[in-house]
């Protein structure tokens, strides 16, 4: 009976350690995801800004006359 309790205590300690490591990994992954989301939003904004600049530059170009051949 005493051996069974010792073994159960070891298993509980082992599972507790696994749970703690998983919680730490989860926290790291959540932080990495938040950072990736932030970088993604920054890149989306940069793309939007670049698109606006290109559209503005294109609008300033003189219109070309199409020739009737």
C-alpha positions, 0 to 999 in steps of 0.5 A: 500500500505504501509503495502504491502511494509513493508511486502515485505521489511520483506520478502526481509530481511528474504530471505537475511538472509537465503541466507547469512546463506546458503553461510556460510554453503556452505563455511563450507562444502567446507572447510570440503570437502577439509579437507576430500579430503586431509585426503583421499589422505594421507590415499591413500599414506599410503596404497600405502607405506604399499603395497610396504613394504609388497611386498618388504618383500614378495619378500625377503622370500625364495621360497618354493619347491613344493613337487610332491605327 
